[in-house]
Amino acid sequence: MCVLITGASGGLGLEFAKLFAKDKNNLMLVARSADKLEEVKEQLEKDYGVTVHTFAADLSKESSADEVYAYAAREGLNVTALVNNAGFGDFGEFASCDPDKQRDMVNLNVLALMRLTRLFVPDMKSRKSGAILNLASVAAFQPGPLMSVYYASKAFVLSFSEALHVELKPYGITVTALCPGPVKTGFEKAANLKNSGLFKNLKVASPQKVAQYGYKKLKKGKAVAIQGARNKFLIFISRFAPRSLVRRIVYKIQKVR
Ligand SMILES: NC(=O)c1ccc[n+]([C@@H]2O[C@H](COP(=O)([O-])OP(=O)(O)OC[C@H]3O[C@@H](n4cnc5c(N)ncnc54)[C@H](OP(=O)(O)O)[C@@H]3O)[C@@H](O)[C@H]2O)c1
C-alpha cells in the first residue's frame, strides 16, 4: 500500500506527504529535484516511521508518467491513492509568454495528470478501491486573462475529475478536485506573479491549511473541494454574473498591483 504524490519536494505536495505519512501511509514522491526529495524522505521516515520511495522526474516530458508507473510496478508498490499535485502557472499576455513554458505547463498540468490517472486506475479498479486527488484551482471556474493557459489547464482538471468521479464510483474509487485560491508556496515565484495583483488582491492561504482541507475532502470522497469561505462565495456568485463581466473582473484582479 502506497500513496503516490507528484510535486512533493515543496509547497502543497510536501504538506500532503506529511499528512499521509502521519496516518502511517508509505509514500512514493515525485518531483524534479532529487536532492529535495531525499531530504523529505529522510525527514518523513524519521518523523513517522513510514517507507518513502522517491523518483526524480520531469513530468512535463512525454515518457515520464510511464516511467513513474514502471518504477512503482518494479518496486511492487500498490498505489492506493494518487495525488496529482505537480503544476505551475505563468503570468503575462499569451502572445508574450515563453511558448516552451506554455507547452510544458499543459504537458504537466494536463497531460501528465491524465496519463498517471490512466495508468494507475486499472490497478485500483481491480482492487475495487482507490482515491485520487487532483489539484485544480479556483482558476478552473472562469477564464483567466493574463494567465490564459494556466486557467484553461485547471478547467480541464476540474472537468476531467468531475467526470471520473462519476465513472469510477461504482468501482470504489473516489476522485476529488481540490480548488484552492492563492496559497503561500513556490507557486507565486514560479508563475512570475510579482507584477500581478493576484496575490495582493486576494486572501492568501497557508499550504498547511489547504492541504489539511484537501486531505479531509479526499477522505470523504467529495467531488469538488473549494478551499476557503471567501473563495466558495466568489465562485457561487460568479455563476449568476454574465461571463463577459466575470472575465473582465478576473483581468482587473490579476492586472492591478
Ligand atoms: N499556490 C497557489 O496559489 C495555488 C493555487 C491553486 C492551485 N495550485 C496548484 O497546486 C499545485 C501545487 O502547487 P504549489 O502551490 O505547491 O507550488 P510549488 O510550491 O511551486 O510546488 C510545485 C511542486 O511541483 C513540482 N514540479 C514543478 N514542475 C514539475 C515538473 N515538470 N515535473 C515534476 N514536478 C514538478 C515542484 O518540484 P520540483 O521543482 O522539484 O520539480 C514542486 O514540488 C499545482 O498544481 C498548482 O497549480 C496552487
The ligand as a MOL file (V3000), in Angstrom:
LIG
                    3D

  0  0  0     0  0            999 V3000
M  V30 BEGIN CTAB
M  V30 COUNTS 48 52 0 0 0
M  V30 BEGIN ATOM
M  V30 1 N -0.0640 28.0840 -4.6900 0
M  V30 2 C -1.2010 28.5000 -5.2240 0
M  V30 3 O -1.5720 29.6900 -5.1470 0
M  V30 4 C -2.1070 27.5060 -5.8980 0
M  V30 5 C -3.4740 27.8120 -6.0330 0
M  V30 6 C -4.3130 26.9030 -6.6710 0
M  V30 7 C -3.7900 25.7160 -7.1660 0
M  V30 8 N -2.4530 25.4500 -7.0250 0 CHG=1
M  V30 9 C -1.9300 24.1950 -7.5720 0
M  V30 10 O -1.3440 23.4490 -6.5340 0
M  V30 11 C -0.3550 22.5650 -7.0780 0
M  V30 12 C 0.8990 22.6180 -6.2220 0
M  V30 13 O 1.4930 23.8810 -6.3610 0
M  V30 14 P 2.2360 24.6320 -5.1810 0
M  V30 15 O 1.4410 25.8180 -4.8630 0
M  V30 16 O 2.5970 23.7120 -4.1000 0 CHG=-1
M  V30 17 O 3.5210 25.1420 -5.9760 0
M  V30 18 P 5.0760 24.9180 -5.7190 0
M  V30 19 O 5.4190 25.2850 -4.3200 0
M  V30 20 O 5.7480 25.6480 -6.8350 0
M  V30 21 O 5.2890 23.3530 -5.8710 0
M  V30 22 C 5.2170 22.7290 -7.1230 0
M  V30 23 C 5.7170 21.3180 -6.9910 0
M  V30 24 O 5.6410 20.7040 -8.2940 0
M  V30 25 C 6.9240 20.2230 -8.6660 0
M  V30 26 N 7.1090 20.3680 -10.1040 0
M  V30 27 C 7.1070 21.5190 -10.8230 0
M  V30 28 N 7.3450 21.2630 -12.1100 0
M  V30 29 C 7.4950 19.9170 -12.2040 0
M  V30 30 C 7.7670 19.0340 -13.2830 0
M  V30 31 N 7.9430 19.4980 -14.5310 0
M  V30 32 N 7.8520 17.7130 -13.0330 0
M  V30 33 C 7.6910 17.2290 -11.7750 0
M  V30 34 N 7.4270 18.0170 -10.7230 0
M  V30 35 C 7.3360 19.3440 -10.9370 0
M  V30 36 C 7.9110 21.0670 -7.8620 0
M  V30 37 O 9.1270 20.3890 -7.5910 0
M  V30 38 P 10.4520 20.4970 -8.4910 0
M  V30 39 O 10.6990 21.9400 -8.7500 0
M  V30 40 O 11.4490 19.8360 -7.6110 0
M  V30 41 O 10.1660 19.7140 -9.7190 0
M  V30 42 C 7.1510 21.2370 -6.5500 0
M  V30 43 O 7.3460 20.1010 -5.7360 0
M  V30 44 C -0.1780 22.9990 -8.5330 0
M  V30 45 O -0.8830 22.1050 -9.3720 0
M  V30 46 C -0.8150 24.3700 -8.5800 0
M  V30 47 O -1.3070 24.6900 -9.8570 0
M  V30 48 C -1.6040 26.2990 -6.3880 0
M  V30 END ATOM
M  V30 BEGIN BOND
M  V30 1 1 1 2
M  V30 2 2 2 3
M  V30 3 1 2 4
M  V30 4 1 4 5
M  V30 5 2 4 48
M  V30 6 2 5 6
M  V30 7 1 6 7
M  V30 8 2 7 8
M  V30 9 1 8 9
M  V30 10 1 8 48
M  V30 11 1 9 10
M  V30 12 1 9 46
M  V30 13 1 10 11
M  V30 14 1 11 12
M  V30 15 1 11 44
M  V30 16 1 12 13
M  V30 17 1 13 14
M  V30 18 2 14 15
M  V30 19 1 14 16
M  V30 20 1 14 17
M  V30 21 1 17 18
M  V30 22 2 18 19
M  V30 23 1 18 20
M  V30 24 1 18 21
M  V30 25 1 21 22
M  V30 26 1 22 23
M  V30 27 1 23 24
M  V30 28 1 23 42
M  V30 29 1 24 25
M  V30 30 1 25 26
M  V30 31 1 25 36
M  V30 32 1 26 27
M  V30 33 1 26 35
M  V30 34 2 27 28
M  V30 35 1 28 29
M  V30 36 1 29 30
M  V30 37 2 29 35
M  V30 38 1 30 31
M  V30 39 2 30 32
M  V30 40 1 32 33
M  V30 41 2 33 34
M  V30 42 1 34 35
M  V30 43 1 36 37
M  V30 44 1 36 42
M  V30 45 1 37 38
M  V30 46 2 38 39
M  V30 47 1 38 40
M  V30 48 1 38 41
M  V30 49 1 42 43
M  V30 50 1 44 45
M  V30 51 1 44 46
M  V30 52 1 46 47
M  V30 END BOND
M  V30 END CTAB
M  END
